Amino acid sequence: MKKFLSFQNGILFCVLFFAGSTFAGDLKVTSSALKEGGTITNTHVFSGFGCSGENNSPDLQWSGAPKETKFFAVTAYDPDAPTGSGWWHWTVINIPATVTSLPAKAGNDKGPLPAGAVQGRTDFGKPGYGGPCPPKGDKPHRYIFKVFALKDKIDLDGEASGALVGFYINSLKLAEGKLTAKYGR
């Protein structure tokens, strides 16, 4: 009986401890330009590779970060790209914890990024935002915009690939949230 009570107390401790903890997925991510499950407009579509969009990054807002957050990171990724490894459309790291949004066009050349924030190289080959441009005839692709709360700064520059940025994000992640929109042509 004593062992059973000790086991029950252990379970109760775990339930109470983890109920107060922050789990990945706790951030709420919103945008005035993108709606969950909605269609991405030409304003945010890539200009090149056969696409003729305006290539403006969307605005993003987030809330619900753990108090231990020191930095944020933002990524945009297409898991449906016919590459075998998806397609990185945007990575931004080292956004200070006091910042809870990025305005529209923040990912554009000389866009209004917070001081200290760094954009990594997209799969288009350069740093900054690169909008959707799936192959003609493909079913609409999913574009997953994620925001990550991080426990520390990421020591990378603008030449870092999406995969390398993702590696560091996952090693420092306290919480995350996402917004997924679609685009096809």
N, C-alpha and C positions, 0 to 999 in steps of 0.2 A: 504494500500500500504506500509506503514511504517513497519508493522509487517512482510509482505512478504519479504521486503529488508533485515530486520534483520534476518529472517530465512535463506535467501540466503547467507548472510555474515557468518552465523554460519556454514552452509554446506561448504562454501569455506574454512573457517578456519580449519574444520575437515579434509577436503581433503588434504590441504597443510600440516597440522600437521602430519597426519598419513602417507603421502607420504614420509616424511623424517624420519619416525620411522623405527626401525628394528622389523620385525615380525618373529615369530618362523618359521623355514624353510629357513632362509636366508643363512645358512652355506652351502658351497660346500664341499662334502666329496668324496675323491678319494682314490684309492689303485692301486698299480702295480700288486697285486695278485688277486684282485676281480674286476669284471666288473659288472656294473648295469645290473641285469637280467641274468647274467652269471652263470656258474656252478662252485661250490667250488671244488678245487682239493684235493687229498688225503693228501697233505701237511698240510691242515688246518682241516682235519677230526679228530674226537675224537679217542683215543686209549683206547678201553674198551667198555663194553655194547654190544659186538659183532662186533664192528668196529675196524679196524686195521690201522687207519691213523697215521700221525706224530704229530697231536695235536699242531701245531705251530700257534700262532695268526698271522693274516695278518698285513702287514703295512697299516697304515691309514694316510692320510693327510687331512687338512681342511683349509678353508679360508673364509673370509667374516664375521668375528666376530664383534659384536658391540664394540665400544670403551670402554663401561662400563664393559666389560668382565673382571672378576678377576680370574676365573678358568674355566676349561673344564671338562666334564665327557664323557666317552665313554661307550656304552652298545652294546651287541649283544644278540638278542632275537629271538626265534622261535615261532611265533604265531600259527603255525600249529601243534605243539606237541599235542598228544592225552591225555592231562592232564586236560583239562577244564580251564587252566590258562596259557597255553604256557610254554616256557622253557627259563630260563635265562642262557646264555652261557658265558657271560662276563660282568663285570662292573668295571670300573676304574673311580675313582673320584679324585678331588683335583689336577688335572693337571694344572700347572701354566699357566696363560694367555700368557706368552711369548713362550709357546710350541705350535706348530701347526702341529705336526705329532707324530706318534708312529712307531718305526721300527718293522719289522717282529720279532716275538718271544718276544715282549715286555710283553705279557701275560703269558709267560712260567715261570716255577719256576726259580727264580733269573734272570728274564728277564730284559732288559734295560729300566726300567720305569724312568720317570723324578723324581727328588728329591721331596718328599712330596706326590706323587701320591699313592693311596691306591686301591687295587683290592678287591672287595667284593666276597662273597661266591656265586658260581654258583649253579644251581639246581643239579649238580653232587655231591655237598656237600662240596666243598672246594674253597678257593679263587684262582683266576687266570683264564686263558682261558680254556674253555672246548668246543672243536669243535663240528660240526654237527655229529649226529648219530641217524637219524630217524629210526623208525621200518622198517624192511624189508617189501617190498610190498606197503608201503604208496606212494602216489604221492610225487614228490619232495617237500620238505618243503622250506619255505622262511626264510632266515636268514637276519635280519635287523640290520645293524651296524649303530648306531646313534652317533653323536657327539653333545654335548650340550654346549653352552656358558652360564656360570652361573654368577650371580651377587655376589656370596659369596662362601666361603668354606663350605663343608659338613662335619660335625663332626661325622663321623662313622668310624668303624674299619673294618678289613678284615672278620669279622664274619657277616657283614650286608647282608641280603638277597637282591635279585634283586628287590623285591617289595618295600622294605624299601628304597633302593637306589633310585628307581623310584619316590617314594613319595617326597623325598627331592629334586631331580632334578626338578620335576615339580613345586615345590614351589619357586625355584631359577632361573628358565630358562629365558634367554634373547632371545635366538635363538637356532635353531637346524637344522641339516641336516642329511641325511641318504644315505646309499648305501645298496641295497638289492640284494643278490645272492641266488642261490638255490642249494639244494643237496638232492638226493634220493638214495636208494639202493634196 
